């Protein structure tokens, strides 16, 4: 099946594997899983695959197992929304390609189908569910009904603001800072106006929980434990910068509302 593979065919495989692995990394998959899935597809297509990941780019090298022809691809890692369903579908696709011995044309077609199915998910559903889930965090920490409603409102506003600013090309960390500022300012302003809640502090403290970078932090630890020190450290640095941005946004609100950052 793989004898006499042309350079163009090998390059096509390399481009497909590079795009596939970059999509996995950008969607929040840890490095070892990405490497396993990519190598699995490469093996099914008759290629030996090597992958090197950095914070913003990745390098993928494929070698034809029959004639030792080598192609290297360098691709930027996109910043994509975290979609666990997409990650699971992409992993399942790697097994489908491996088990069914799909050709590169069939693999590309199935990959496009997975992406199209993922892109059909409506934004408003994620928007609504994130607002409700953050309100549930407020309730979990003892917030009353009014506090939970405030948290749902500030989460919806902050999440939409962050998405809009990033879409306009604003720096990711500045967008998070402004989203944290707005998310905390809404309950702070409501408390200042005398909204009848007994747990205003809980509303303020939980208003930015939706911004916490759980996936980069967890993946960073996993990468370091599994030996991918460079990519793991990059993820932890990214998570630390996001946390710092959140803290700056909260500090801005507290300084305006109370004149100090020592109290909530």
C-alpha positions as CSV (number, residue, x, y, z in Angstrom):
1,X,0.0,0.0,0.0
2,X,2.8,2.4,0.9
3,X,5.4,1.4,-1.8
4,X,6.4,4.2,-4.2
5,X,4.9,7.0,-2.1
6,X,5.6,10.2,-3.9
7,X,7.1,13.3,-2.2
8,X,3.8,15.1,-2.8
9,X,1.9,12.4,-1.1
10,X,4.3,12.5,1.9
11,X,4.0,16.2,2.1
12,X,0.2,15.9,2.1
13,X,0.3,13.5,4.9
14,X,2.7,15.8,6.8
15,X,0.4,18.8,6.4
16,X,-2.6,16.8,7.5
17,X,-0.8,15.5,10.6
18,X,0.5,18.9,11.5
19,X,-3.0,20.5,11.2
20,X,-4.5,17.6,13.2
21,X,-2.0,17.8,16.0
22,X,-2.1,21.6,16.2
23,X,-5.9,21.4,16.5
24,X,-5.6,19.0,19.4
25,X,-3.0,21.1,21.2
26,X,-5.0,24.3,20.6
27,X,-8.2,22.7,21.9
28,X,-6.6,21.8,25.2
29,X,-5.2,18.3,24.8
30,X,-2.0,17.5,26.7
31,X,1.2,16.7,24.8
32,X,1.5,13.0,25.3
33,X,-2.0,12.3,24.1
34,X,-1.4,14.5,21.0
35,X,1.9,12.6,20.3
36,X,0.2,9.2,20.6
37,X,-2.7,10.1,18.4
38,X,-0.5,11.7,15.7
39,X,1.9,8.8,15.7
40,X,-1.0,6.4,15.5
41,X,-2.3,8.1,12.3
42,X,1.1,8.4,10.9
43,X,1.7,4.7,11.4
44,X,-1.6,3.8,9.7
45,X,-0.5,6.0,6.7
46,X,2.9,4.3,6.4
47,X,5.0,7.1,8.1
48,X,7.2,7.4,11.1
49,X,6.2,10.6,12.9
50,X,8.2,12.9,15.3
51,X,6.6,15.9,17.0
52,X,8.2,18.8,18.9
53,X,6.0,21.3,20.6
54,X,6.7,24.8,21.8
55,X,4.4,27.5,23.3
56,X,3.3,29.1,20.0
57,X,4.5,26.7,17.3
58,X,5.1,23.0,16.7
59,X,7.4,21.1,14.4
60,X,6.4,17.8,12.8
61,X,8.6,15.4,10.9
62,X,7.4,12.4,8.9
63,X,9.6,9.8,7.3
64,X,8.4,7.4,4.6
65,X,9.0,3.9,6.1
66,X,9.7,2.5,2.6
67,X,12.1,4.9,1.0
68,X,13.3,7.1,3.9
69,X,12.1,10.3,2.3
70,X,11.7,13.0,5.1
71,X,9.3,16.0,5.2
72,X,9.2,18.6,8.0
73,X,6.3,20.9,8.7
74,X,6.2,23.9,11.0
75,X,2.8,25.2,12.1
76,X,1.5,27.8,14.5
77,X,-0.6,26.4,17.3
78,X,-4.0,28.1,17.2
79,X,-5.8,29.4,20.3
80,X,-9.1,27.5,20.1
81,X,-12.0,27.2,22.6
82,X,-11.7,24.2,24.9
83,X,-14.1,21.6,23.5
84,X,-13.9,18.2,25.2
85,X,-16.3,16.7,22.8
86,X,-14.1,17.8,19.9
87,X,-11.0,16.4,21.6
88,X,-12.8,13.0,22.1
89,X,-13.9,12.9,18.5
90,X,-10.4,13.7,17.2
91,X,-9.0,10.9,19.4
92,X,-11.6,8.5,18.1
93,X,-10.7,9.6,14.6
94,X,-7.1,8.5,15.1
95,X,-8.3,5.0,16.0
96,X,-10.7,5.0,13.1
97,X,-7.9,5.8,10.7
98,X,-5.7,3.2,12.3
99,X,-8.2,0.4,12.5
100,X,-9.9,0.9,9.1
101,X,-6.6,1.7,7.3
102,X,-8.1,4.8,5.7
103,X,-6.3,6.6,2.9
104,X,-5.1,10.1,3.3
105,X,-8.0,11.3,1.2
106,X,-10.5,9.5,3.5
107,X,-8.7,10.7,6.6
108,X,-8.9,14.3,5.5
109,X,-12.6,14.0,4.7
110,X,-13.4,12.5,8.1
111,X,-11.3,15.2,9.8
112,X,-13.3,17.9,8.0
113,X,-16.6,16.2,9.1
114,X,-15.5,16.2,12.7
115,X,-14.6,19.9,12.6
116,X,-17.8,20.9,10.8
117,X,-19.9,19.0,13.4
118,X,-18.0,20.8,16.2
119,X,-18.4,24.2,14.6
120,X,-22.2,23.8,14.4
121,X,-22.5,24.1,18.2
122,X,-24.3,27.4,18.9
123,X,-22.4,30.0,20.9
124,X,-25.4,30.9,23.0
125,X,-25.6,27.4,24.5
126,X,-22.0,27.6,25.9
127,X,-22.7,31.2,27.0
128,X,-25.8,30.2,28.9
129,X,-24.3,27.1,30.5
130,X,-21.1,28.9,31.6
131,X,-23.2,31.6,33.3
132,X,-25.4,29.0,35.0
133,X,-22.4,26.9,36.1
134,X,-20.6,29.9,37.6
135,X,-23.8,30.8,39.5
136,X,-23.8,27.3,40.8
137,X,-20.3,27.8,42.1
138,X,-21.6,30.9,44.0
139,X,-24.4,28.7,45.5
140,X,-21.8,26.0,46.4
141,X,-19.9,28.5,48.4
142,X,-22.9,29.7,50.3
143,X,-24.3,32.5,48.1
144,X,-28.0,33.3,48.3
145,X,-30.3,33.6,45.4
146,X,-29.6,37.3,44.6
147,X,-25.9,36.7,44.7
148,X,-26.2,33.7,42.3
149,X,-28.3,35.9,39.9
150,X,-25.6,38.6,40.1
151,X,-22.9,36.1,39.4
152,X,-24.8,34.6,36.4
153,X,-25.2,38.2,35.0
154,X,-21.6,39.2,35.5
155,X,-20.3,35.9,34.0
156,X,-22.5,36.3,30.9
157,X,-21.2,39.9,30.5
158,X,-17.6,39.1,31.1
159,X,-17.5,36.0,28.9
160,X,-19.1,37.9,26.0
161,X,-16.7,40.8,26.4
162,X,-13.7,38.6,26.4
163,X,-14.8,36.7,23.3
164,X,-15.6,40.0,21.5
165,X,-12.3,41.7,22.4
166,X,-10.2,38.6,21.4
167,X,-12.2,38.5,18.1
168,X,-11.2,42.1,17.5
169,X,-7.6,41.2,17.9
170,X,-6.9,42.6,21.4
171,X,-4.2,40.9,23.4
172,X,-5.5,37.8,25.1
173,X,-4.3,38.8,28.6
174,X,-5.7,42.4,28.3
175,X,-9.0,40.9,27.3
176,X,-9.0,38.7,30.4
177,X,-8.1,41.6,32.6
178,X,-11.0,43.7,31.3
179,X,-13.4,40.7,31.5
180,X,-12.4,40.2,35.2
181,X,-12.8,43.9,35.8
182,X,-16.4,44.0,34.3
183,X,-17.4,40.7,36.0
184,X,-16.4,41.9,39.4
185,X,-17.7,45.5,38.8
186,X,-21.3,44.3,38.2
187,X,-21.9,42.7,41.7
188,X,-19.8,45.5,43.3
189,X,-22.0,48.2,41.8
190,X,-25.1,46.2,42.7
191,X,-24.0,46.0,46.3
192,X,-23.2,49.7,46.3
193,X,-26.8,50.4,45.2
194,X,-28.2,48.3,48.1
195,X,-29.3,45.1,46.3
196,X,-30.7,42.9,49.1
197,X,-28.1,40.1,49.4
198,X,-26.5,38.8,52.5
199,X,-23.6,37.2,50.7
200,X,-22.2,40.0,48.6
201,X,-18.6,39.0,49.4
202,X,-19.3,35.5,48.0
203,X,-20.7,37.0,44.8
204,X,-17.6,39.2,44.4
205,X,-15.2,36.3,45.1
206,X,-16.9,33.8,42.7
207,X,-17.6,36.4,39.9
208,X,-14.3,35.5,38.1
209,X,-14.1,31.8,38.6
210,X,-15.1,31.1,35.0
211,X,-11.8,32.7,33.9
212,X,-9.6,30.4,36.0
213,X,-7.2,28.5,33.6
214,X,-7.8,25.0,34.8
215,X,-6.9,23.2,31.5
216,X,-3.5,24.9,31.0
217,X,-2.5,24.3,34.6
218,X,-3.6,20.7,34.6
219,X,-2.0,20.0,31.2
220,X,1.2,21.7,32.3
221,X,1.5,19.4,35.3
222,X,0.7,16.3,33.2
223,X,3.3,17.3,30.5
224,X,6.1,17.9,33.1
225,X,5.3,14.6,34.9
226,X,5.3,12.7,31.5
227,X,8.7,14.3,30.5
228,X,7.5,17.0,28.2
229,X,9.2,19.7,30.3
230,X,9.4,22.5,27.8
231,X,5.7,22.4,26.7
232,X,4.6,21.8,30.3
233,X,6.5,24.8,31.6
234,X,5.1,26.9,28.8
235,X,1.5,25.9,29.8
236,X,2.2,26.7,33.4
237,X,3.6,30.1,32.5
238,X,0.5,30.7,30.4
239,X,-1.7,29.8,33.3
240,X,0.2,32.0,35.7
241,X,-0.1,35.0,33.3
242,X,-3.9,34.4,33.0
243,X,-4.2,34.3,36.8
244,X,-2.2,37.5,37.1
245,X,-4.5,39.1,34.5
246,X,-7.5,38.1,36.5
247,X,-5.9,39.5,39.7
248,X,-5.2,42.8,38.0
249,X,-8.9,43.1,36.8
250,X,-10.1,42.3,40.3
251,X,-7.7,44.8,41.9
252,X,-8.9,47.5,39.5
253,X,-12.5,47.0,40.7
254,X,-11.6,46.9,44.3
255,X,-9.5,50.0,44.1
256,X,-12.4,51.9,42.5
257,X,-15.1,50.5,44.8
258,X,-13.2,50.5,48.1
259,X,-9.9,52.3,47.7
260,X,-8.0,49.2,48.7
261,X,-7.3,45.7,47.5
262,X,-7.2,44.2,51.0
263,X,-10.9,43.7,51.5
264,X,-13.8,42.1,49.7
